[in-house]
Amino acid sequence: MKKRTIAASIAAGTTALLLLGAPLAASAHVHVDPDQATPGSYTTLTFRVPTESATAGTVKLVVDLPTDHPFTSVSYLPIAGWTTTVDTEKLSKPVTAEGGTITEAPVRVTWTAGSGVSIAPGQFQQFTISAGAVPDVGSLALPTHQTYSDGTVVDWTEATPASGKEPEHPAPTLYVNDPVPAGDESPLVATATPAPAPAAASDGITDAVAIGLGIAGLALGAIALVVAVFAVTRRSRGQAGA
């Protein structure tokens, strides 16, 4: 009976820790939220990039822009300590849009950290661009490549199915005419909002507070688990001595 009581306490504490930790693990992705934009509009996209490594910082981010349905214009918000470049290339196949023919378009945005600068473990950074006009299509994939200081590259390029079940490395996707898959949510995302988007900074604060509360809850849960096991063990020893 005593062993079952101790085991039950450990199981309950472990379950609580898992429930607290699950939202934090699920948040470490790059998606699109609210995931939609209006055709023909100019949209502000804010990529919130977390560092998942415990030993290396993020030093580079590359976002591939669509070429089959390209944006005609892309600009970026400068970030202190980072160099940003927008690459424009000739399209392999001309595209008709906005009443004209597009032969070249922005195809890539790259952010590179300066010397001594990185997104350290446990931190995230926001990277913002303004893009448009939004093509009149179902959705636009925005494959993202994250480089760490140890040379590791994480490719966020996998498509999310209509069921909404995320793959291991989902690509940020901007939904235009297609509905957003059920369950395609994450607080660390590429956010699509009408340009300009001055509220992006406050959104980042909200995310930071949420993550901080989650970590605090996890720590409290661990302490509660240790206290519960100690109390049960002490009680069991007392009963045995009596």
C-alpha positions in Angstrom: 0.0 0.0 0.0 2.8 2.4 0.9 4.7 1.6 -2.3 1.5 2.3 -4.3 1.0 5.6 -2.5 4.5 6.7 -3.4 4.1 5.6 -6.9 0.8 7.4 -7.3 2.4 10.6 -6.0 5.2 10.3 -8.5 2.9 9.6 -11.3 0.7 12.6 -10.5 3.7 14.9 -10.3 5.1 13.6 -13.5 1.8 14.1 -15.3 1.6 17.7 -14.1 5.1 18.3 -15.3 4.3 16.9 -18.7 1.2 19.0 -19.0 3.2 22.1 -18.1 6.0 21.3 -20.5 3.9 20.4 -23.5 2.9 23.9 -24.5 6.5 25.0 -24.4 7.6 22.2 -26.6 4.8 22.8 -29.1 5.6 26.5 -29.3 9.1 26.0 -30.7 8.1 26.2 -34.4 7.8 28.8 -37.1 4.3 29.0 -38.6 1.8 31.6 -39.7 -0.7 33.1 -37.3 -3.4 34.2 -38.0 -2.2 32.4 -41.1 -4.2 34.4 -43.6 -3.9 37.5 -45.9 -6.2 39.2 -48.4 -5.4 38.8 -52.1 -4.0 42.0 -53.5 -3.0 43.4 -50.1 0.4 44.4 -48.8 1.1 42.3 -45.7 3.6 42.6 -42.8 5.1 39.2 -41.9 6.9 38.9 -38.6 9.0 35.7 -38.2 9.5 34.9 -34.6 12.5 32.6 -34.4 13.3 30.6 -31.2 16.6 29.0 -30.5 16.0 25.4 -29.6 19.6 24.4 -29.1 20.9 24.3 -25.6 24.5 25.0 -26.6 24.4 27.1 -29.8 22.8 30.4 -30.8 21.0 31.3 -34.0 23.2 33.4 -36.3 21.4 33.3 -39.7 17.9 33.1 -41.1 16.9 32.6 -44.7 13.3 32.8 -45.9 12.6 31.5 -49.5 9.8 33.6 -51.2 7.5 32.0 -53.7 8.5 32.2 -57.4 5.5 30.6 -59.0 3.2 33.2 -57.5 5.7 35.9 -56.5 5.4 39.1 -54.5 6.2 42.1 -56.6 7.7 44.1 -53.7 9.5 43.2 -50.4 11.0 45.5 -47.9 12.4 44.8 -44.4 12.6 46.3 -40.9 16.2 46.8 -39.8 17.5 44.9 -36.8 20.4 46.2 -34.7 23.4 43.8 -35.0 22.0 42.0 -38.1 22.6 42.5 -41.8 19.6 42.0 -44.1 19.5 41.3 -47.8 16.7 40.8 -50.2 17.7 38.9 -53.4 15.8 39.6 -56.6 16.2 37.2 -59.5 14.9 36.7 -63.0 12.0 34.2 -62.9 12.3 31.0 -64.9 8.8 31.6 -66.2 7.2 35.1 -66.5 4.1 35.6 -64.4 1.1 37.8 -65.2 -0.1 39.8 -62.2 -1.5 43.2 -61.5 -2.3 43.8 -65.1 1.3 43.2 -66.3 4.0 40.6 -66.8 6.5 40.0 -64.1 9.9 38.7 -65.2 11.9 39.2 -62.0 10.9 39.3 -58.4 12.2 39.0 -54.8 13.0 35.4 -54.2 14.9 35.3 -50.8 15.4 37.3 -47.6 18.5 36.7 -45.5 19.3 37.9 -42.0 22.9 37.5 -40.9 24.1 38.2 -37.3 27.1 40.5 -36.8 30.2 39.5 -34.9 29.3 38.5 -31.3 25.5 38.6 -32.0 23.2 35.7 -31.9 19.8 34.5 -30.6 21.0 32.7 -27.4 19.5 29.5 -26.1 16.1 30.3 -24.4 15.6 33.4 -26.5 13.8 34.3 -29.7 14.1 37.2 -32.2 11.5 38.8 -34.5 12.3 39.4 -38.2 9.9 41.6 -40.1 9.2 42.2 -43.8 6.5 43.9 -45.7 5.4 41.9 -48.8 2.9 42.4 -51.6 0.9 42.4 -53.5 -0.4 39.1 -52.1 -1.2 36.7 -55.0 -4.7 35.5 -55.5 -3.9 31.8 -54.7 -4.8 29.1 -52.2 -1.7 29.4 -50.0 1.9 30.4 -50.1 4.7 28.3 -48.5 7.6 30.3 -47.0 10.4 27.7 -46.4 12.7 28.9 -43.7 16.3 27.9 -42.9 17.8 28.5 -39.5 21.5 28.4 -39.0 23.2 27.9 -35.6 26.6 29.0 -34.4 27.9 25.4 -34.4 27.1 25.1 -38.1 23.8 23.2 -37.7 21.0 24.1 -40.1 17.4 23.4 -39.4 15.1 23.5 -42.5 11.5 24.5 -41.7 10.2 23.2 -45.1 7.7 20.4 -44.5 4.1 21.0 -45.7 1.3 20.9 -43.1 -1.6 18.5 -44.2 -5.2 19.6 -44.3 -5.8 17.6 -41.1 -3.6 20.2 -39.3 -1.3 17.5 -37.8 2.1 19.2 -37.9 5.2 17.5 -39.3 8.5 17.7 -37.4 9.7 20.8 -39.2 6.6 22.6 -40.7 7.2 25.4 -43.2 5.6 28.8 -42.5 2.5 29.0 -44.7 0.5 32.1 -45.6 -3.1 31.0 -46.4 -4.9 33.3 -48.8 -8.0 31.6 -50.2 -7.6 28.2 -48.6 -8.8 27.6 -45.1 -6.3 27.3 -42.3 -5.9 23.6 -41.3 -7.4 22.8 -38.0 -4.9 22.8 -35.1 -2.3 24.9 -37.1 -1.5 27.2 -34.2 1.7 28.2 -32.5 2.7 31.3 -30.5 6.1 31.5 -32.1 5.1 32.2 -35.7 5.4 34.3 -38.8 2.5 36.7 -38.2 0.5 38.1 -41.2 -1.1 41.5 -40.4 -1.9 44.5 -42.6 1.1 46.7 -43.0 2.3 48.6 -41.0 2.2 46.4 -37.9 3.3 48.5 -34.9 1.8 46.0 -32.5 4.4 43.3 -33.3 6.6 44.4 -30.4 3.8 44.0 -27.8 2.9 40.6 -29.3 6.5 39.6 -28.6 6.2 40.8 -25.0 3.0 38.7 -24.6 4.8 35.6 -25.9 7.8 36.2 -23.6 5.5 36.5 -20.5 3.6 33.3 -21.5 6.8 31.4 -21.9 8.1 32.8 -18.5 4.9 31.7 -16.8 5.2 28.3 -18.3 8.8 27.9 -17.1 7.8 29.1 -13.6 5.0 26.6 -13.5 7.3 23.8 -14.5 9.8 24.8 -11.7 7.0 24.9 -9.1 5.7 21.5 -10.3 9.1 20.0 -9.9 9.4 21.4 -6.3 5.9 20.1 -5.4 6.8 16.7 -6.7 10.0 16.5 -4.5 8.1 17.7 -1.4 5.3 15.2 -2.0 7.7 12.3 -2.4 9.7 13.4 0.7 6.6 13.7 2.8 5.2 10.3 1.8 8.6 8.6 2.4 9.0 10.3 5.8 5.4 9.2 6.8 6.1 5.6 5.7 9.3 5.5 7.8 7.5 6.8 10.8 4.8 4.2 10.5 7.4 1.5 10.1 9.3 2.7 13.3 6.0 2.7 15.3 
